[in-house]
Amino acid sequence: MKKIFEKIVEGILACSGFVTSLTIVLIVLFLFSEALGLFSSKVIEEGYVLALNKDNRVSELTPAQIKNVFDEEVTNWKEVGGENLPIRLFRLEDITRYYTEEELGTAYENAGICITKLVEQTPGIIAFVPAQFIVRPDSVHLLKDHTISAKDVFAGAEWFPTATPAPQFGFLPLITGTLWVSLFAILIALPFGLAVAIYMSEVANPKIRNLMKPVIELLSGIPSVVYGFFGLIVIVPFIQKAFDLPVGESGLAGSIVLAIMALPTIITVTEDAMRNCPRAMREASLALGASQWQTIYKVVIPYSISGITSGVVLGIGRAVGETMAVLMVTGNAAVIPHTILEPLRTIPATIAAELGEAPAGGPHYEALFLLGVVLFFISLLINFTVEAVSARQK
């Protein structure tokens, strides 16, 4: 009977492990299936075309060039490989500037004929209109519409998913913002965390240690939005005054908040690693004439370097995946930061801020899922680093 009971328990545990692993695999597959659809989407908004005059020799434009044209940063076709001819923009809402209501018809039934005629007669025009309004496609020149490329996504320097006619899905500002904030967060948190861990493990008496440890561990249970409010009320105004900035929301504010949030993890893991240093090694060092501080940095810290590294990496993982606190204090600007004092935006903050507004199944929606894939690989790299450090110690 006992053996049967053990077999049943063993089977339940095995099923639990299998179901958990299968769930994780299905989540990852779902993430990838939703994300990879972005690369089959067209650059130009679905259902629309960019129509040029028949004599215009420009056959294709990159997404960045299209945006620059419609932002009027590029005003001559010569700048994009065409003839020396001024660019004339046309959007559907501009039609009343060229035709009267009588010409368009009471229900705009003649709009397609009018738009096609306008494109045929205007040499430098570029018209962003629904495809059904080009009634004679052979009489105009339609720009080639390619699918969104991986280069435009991963090397793109602009994130503007709602731009028309060509949304910009450049990940570079978001990836650099995430890494920028995380790097400075760990540079701030590491010395403080290491100092507190050394004090608790090697210097503090048991009463102080027993008092500090639960308080520090309690910090990790505080909701991130509370840290965000603290950063918004205290840290942001302080940075604005200290550095004489127009706004205090910046990468530095996000780094400080994340450093505070990462401290409990770094302190706890590092302190446990130091306390695991064998007592015999400490006594041998002291017996050879080393002082307490020499023993700490020549014996205890080298022995515990694996645990210290693990604590740092886990702290980075907390910083990389944080959402609300960063969203509240970094300024939420999707631009490539050049200094830590500039506003920026991270990947988790972008997903949290925009997922509710993105049409389900559209390119914007799929781009946010692809950002989740990028964040997944960053976290995976961190986990592999932890495993490699732990295996090295063993």
Stockholm file with secondary structure:
# STOCKHOLM 1.0

chainA/1-394         MKKIFEKIVEGILACSGFVTSLTIVLIVLFLFSEALGLFSSKVIEEGYVLALNKDNRVSELTPAQIKNVFDEEVTNWKEVGGENLPIRLFRLEDITRYYTEEELGTAYENAGICITKLVEQTPGIIAFVPAQFIVRPDSVHLLKDHTISAKDVFAGAEWFPTATPAPQFGFLPLITGTLWVSLFAILIALPFGLAVAIYMSEVANPKIRNLMKPVIELLSGIPSVVYGFFGLIVIVPFIQKAFDLPVGESGLAGSIVLAIMALPTIITVTEDAMRNCPRAMREASLALGASQWQTIYKVVIPYSISGITSGVVLGIGRAVGETMAVLMVTGNAAVIPHTILEPLRTIPATIAAELGEAPAGGPHYEALFLLGVVLFFISLLINFTVEAVSARQK
#=GR chainA/1-394 SS CHHHHHHHHHHHHHHHHHHHHHHHHHHHHHHHHHHGGGGGSBSSCTTEEEEECTTCCCCCCCHHHHHHHHTTSCCBGGGGTSCSCBCEEEEGGGGGGTSCHHHHCTTSTTHHHHHHHHHHHCTTEEEEEEGGGCSCGGGSEECCCCBCCHHHHHSCSCEETTCSSSCEECCHHHHHHHHHHHHHHHHHHHHHHHHHHHIIIIISCHHHHHHHHHHHHHHTTSCHHHHHHHIIIIIHHHHHHHTTCSCCCSHHHHHHHHHHHHHHHHHHHHHHHHHTSCHHHHHHHHHTTCCHHHHIIIIIHHHTHHHHHHHHHHHHHHHHHCCHHHHHHSBCCCSCCSSTTSCBCCHHHHHHHHTTTSCTTSHHHHHHHHHHHHHHHHHHHHHHHHHHHHHHHC
#=GC SS_cons         CHHHHHHHHHHHHHHHHHHHHHHHHHHHHHHHHHHGGGGGSBSSCTTEEEEECTTCCCCCCCHHHHHHHHTTSCCBGGGGTSCSCBCEEEEGGGGGGTSCHHHHCTTSTTHHHHHHHHHHHCTTEEEEEEGGGCSCGGGSEECCCCBCCHHHHHSCSCEETTCSSSCEECCHHHHHHHHHHHHHHHHHHHHHHHHHHHIIIIISCHHHHHHHHHHHHHHTTSCHHHHHHHIIIIIHHHHHHHTTCSCCCSHHHHHHHHHHHHHHHHHHHHHHHHHTSCHHHHHHHHHTTCCHHHHIIIIIHHHTHHHHHHHHHHHHHHHHHCCHHHHHHSBCCCSCCSSTTSCBCCHHHHHHHHTTTSCTTSHHHHHHHHHHHHHHHHHHHHHHHHHHHHHHHC
//
